[in-house]
């Protein structure tokens, strides 16, 4: 069986190669280049150089060292145009609407498990593999995604939109491992990536001053920052730069609890804020989602399962109710904090990730949240 691994130049994908080799697979690797970091320009020629730019060319050299050390062939492929058209353009359009998109989810669906998969199949692969903290069970025509064993690193949230056919061709060789064990194995094999810091930036764009980066594509449009009852608390640089539940960067001091973003009025260009992390305005119990994706048979109407409304948030018990073929109403059995349009709602049944959708509308009972 031939497997092509997405070798990113990080420790997780490096150890994925080791594990596959030990299991007897015929392994090759492929490095994806999806952002033109060599010139620090985007596909339109706009300069995008800021502090802490993700050194993609350095990542490639690290990936090459790992491939040479482990004696596997490394392919290099550019998906710059595909990334711009399928991921980044959507990312910017969502911000223009005042929403908070999750590019990593779309990047997995459109690039890592589509463009990469298609290219790997042309190279004769039976499967592709990634260094995600997730697990998969292939059982005939059924394919099940499970949480990674390392609860702190589980990445099923970001994989919730890949299709059943994409999952059918996927392996996750480190899904049963803890992060510490991954690093220990990389050290044992003396890999250059063993102590390399994990990437925390936007998928393939890297670690940048994100607000400054966005200004290349979304010019600042200052406006007023208010409380719900109309008290002006300050000004903002543009509501697209803020997200629901955001605390830092508001510039509101004074006595009492910290201030949080609780709403947006895109038409009036008003950013709404309130004090206290437990402010009622930050909670919701009804959510409408679209872009529905399930890996196998959808849960029945009224099913009680659990959901995550943001990465690293706790699971919340919910029931799901089908409004039509394209929308589901998710009712939480306890209030959910800072549920944000544009982010993902991901469903779970114990260890199994069932799939998910994109958050469109948010309510507390019958009152629509102002975002």
C-alpha angles and dihedrals in degrees: 000000000000118000126184114204125208098236107194101174091258131114097251097058090041091059090043087064092050093051093049092049090051089052090056101251123149097245132198127164136220130200116208121212109194104155126049095238091152091073095024088229127117123233090275092053096254114149112245104173114139137146117295096021110181104255097229093170090053088050090055092052090050090049090050091051091051092048092049092047092052093040097238127137115252121209121195120209134177120221095166096128093043091050092050095047100039104032116013097045090052089046092056094042091054092051089051087058090054092251129127110235126197106225094183091065093051091042090057092048099044105027116019097037099028115030092029092045093049091049092047092051089054087055090055100260122161092195140005123221134203134189094244123138095241137099134224134200117201110202111169108289091347120090120186129195118210132187118267114261090240101076092196092055102035108140102184089112089067093046097052095105100051112111128249089250091052091048089050089065097042134102126185105198098182097044092107094050136090117232092245090055090050091055092044091054092049089051091049089056091044094236121175089230096056096102098024115133116252115254113247102173131101112297107285093343093080137203109334139145088277098200091051090046092054091052088071088067105020111044115216114268106185120208145156127298112212144169117243090258091056104261110148111231100174141293135295132212095231128324092238088071093062134068135201111276093021114149107170125074098028095112094218114136134164136098127326133029125349119272124246136189107254103167151357134219104199094183095053093032092233124149113206121213136181138181125257134034089244094050108142090233089069095059133082138176104187125056131178115210135185136181087066118197128178124177093214136358111343117247113262120264109279093021116159110226134133133264142196116214095188136014113278092011116128121262112265122203111243143168121222127218124188112228094179139321092295106037138054128192111219115202115196121216089212129026114278121218125236098344103189131204111240094031124102131265106206123193128218138184103196107297094351121096106213100187132262149210145234121281112241109161132020128200142176101213103309097338114101114223114239094248 
